[in-house]
Every structure is written in structure tokens, then in C-alpha cells.
Amino acid sequence: MNIMRRMQDVLLGNLTTLYMTEEEIQIRQGLKSSCYELPSAFKNFNYLHRPEEMAGWLLAVLQNEKKRIRRCKIVLDPGQVFFQKIRLPEMTIQEQNNWLFWEGSQYIPYPANSCISKIIRWKETGVSEKDFSGESEKNSGKLCSFLIVAVQSEVIERLTRFAHFLNTRLEEVTVIGPDQNILPLNLLSAESWKERSITWCYQGLTVFFVFLSLALSAQSLIQWKRQELVWEDRKTQLAPLLSVKNRYLENKKVEHQIGKYRTKIQQIEQKNQKFYAALKKISETIPQTCWLEEIKSDAYKSNNIELKGFAGSAGQILDFAGKLKSSREFSGVNVAESGERLDSIKDRVNNRALTANFSLRAGISPDIKEERP
């Protein structure tokens, strides 16, 4: 029981005591105590008739001071409760309750169905005879002192509504006794054994699941930290391999570039090889009195070449073109241009004047696959 109450204090906060009088309300939370004067509309116990407004006013006060009440105990002023001191034979608690049920109505001014009454043991010694009802001095030594406390059910109902609007849990309603001390009793209706069991089970399950959630959270955090350490350890172990991986990637890039260059070189070699046989044939068939000044070819777009030069006569040009046309290295040799030059140019070999210029266009035969030496 005490363990559950301590857990309630931890989860729901400490029990707050509200002392409610005609003029003011005193709030005690642990060792701290605050006192607030009631507005005029709530004085003289008028707050019992306006519990919702009273709760709204108190909530505003608490929010202004950044306070919150989760569990509360209300202590009533003696003016709101009926007291009756009596002397009875010594009885157990069950016997006291039975006596109150059957005989107590004769001492209580309220109807039995509209009030809540309690009976408790009172002072054992030093009690004046005039404070007790219907007992003679002759029998006073064999009787015990009791105090009957009664309050109207409507008061408890309104206090319960007040606590509901205050968003707090009302756990106890008691009263200041004739000796100005808080009486050890609870004026709230007693819960049945079944209701009390359900309440404690619910609270126990709440505490259990809270601890379970905390345990699972702690376990998850520990596992996360462990995995983080394992990950860092794996990264440290793989650090030497990262440099190998980087070198491997760099080598792959270099190999790719080399492959691209090798392909380009092969393409160039393949395209240049087809001109070898053609150039060789030109050097074999060109007349001695002819001089080539320019050989042009677009090797990437066509297999045609253009020969420009000079000759001693037009016949030599036709002879040169005929030899090229009859060879297997060329196909489709045509004289594109021929004519005489105004200025004479001397042959560099035979030192004779060249008077004719020419331009030949020839196609290289695609079947020629002669290799270079």
C-alpha cells in the first residue's frame, strides 16, 4: 500500500491539501504553503453553489504562479460540518459503524439519506461531562469518548464537481475538529471492495507499463550505442582497404582512358592503311616531267583523293591519268581541271619548263587490303 502511494507521488505528484474557509483558501504542497483570499462572490461558503466558477478562478491563480494540482485533499471548515460528542461503551470499528447506522440518526439533524456520517474515538481523559449527551457521572468511568461527524451529501457532491473542474483527483475530504486539528477520517463515500480492487489493479498496471516502457527505452538505447561502437570498429578495420579501393578505381579510370586512346589509334591506323597502296602506286606511275603540288583527301567522309600538280604537256597528264585508272588501287580517275600556266615553272628534276597544270580526282578501291611493310 505504501509503495503504491509513493509511486503515485512520483507519477502524479505529491498530495496537495486545500484548507477552505469562509474567507480564504490555503494551499499546502509539501512544505510550501500559499494563502489566497476568496473573491467576494465566493465568500461565506458561496463557492459551494458555484463550483465551476470557483475552479476556474483557482486554475487562473495556479497558472499565474506556474503551479499544478494533480491530487488533492480538501479540509473543510468546522462551520460546514455537524459535530456531536457522546460516550459509549468500548466498541470495535465494525460495532461503531453498526451503532451509527442504527442509533446515530437520533443525534444527527440531517435526514439519513441526505448526509454522510462518521464516528471516531475522541479524548480518553480530561473531558468535561457537560460536553457529552445523556450520560450520568455515575457511569462515566466505564464509557469511552466518541465524536460523531456529519456533513450533507450535497456538500461532498459539490466538492467533487469542484475537483473535477479543477482537473485534479480528489482523494480525501476531511474537517478541522473541535480541537482545531485535522480529524483522521475521510468523508468521501467508501469504495466497495470490487471498486477498490479495480482501482489498485489499474494503478498497478499503469506503474508496470511505465517501468516496462522505461526498461525497453533503456535497452534500445544500449543496443543502439553498441551497434554504433561496432560500426565504428568496422570502419576502423576497413580503413586500409579504402585506400586500395580508391587506387583500384583510379586504375580503372586510367585503363578506360587507355582503351579509348588505343581505339582511336586503331581507327586512325585502319584509315591510314588504305592510302599506303594508293600513294605507292602514284609514285610508281607518275611521269618524270610531272610534279605533284598537293594531295587532298577527306579520310573520314569518303575514299576520294584529289591530285594537283604540273606537267610538261597535256599528253603526259592523260598518260598519268590512264595509268592510275588501269591500276587496281584506283577506281574512277577523272581529269577535273587542266590548262596552261602564264608563268613558266621549271621542273626541279629535269630543269625543264612546265607549261600545263592539272587536277585529278580518283577514288581508292575499297578492296585493297595491302599491309604496310
Secondary structure, DSSP 8 states (H G I E B T S, - for coil): -HHHHHHHHHHH--EEEEEE-SSEEEEEETTEEEEEE--GGGTTTGGGG-HHHHHHHHHHHHHHTT---SEEEEEE-GGGSEEEEEEE----HHHHHHHHHHHGGGT-SS-GGGEEEEEEE--SSS--GGGSSS--TTSGGG-EEEEEEEEEHHHHHHHHHHHHHTT-EEEEEEEB-TTSSB-S---S----HHHHHHHHHHHHHHHHHHHHHHHHHHHHHHHHHHHHHHHHHHHHHHHHHHHHHHHHHHHHHHHHHHHHHHHHHHHHHHHHHHHHHHHHHHHHHS-TT-EEEEEEE-TTT-SEEEEEEEESSHHHHHHHHHHHHHSTTEEEEEEEEEEEEEEEEE-TTT--EEEEEEEEEEEE-TT------
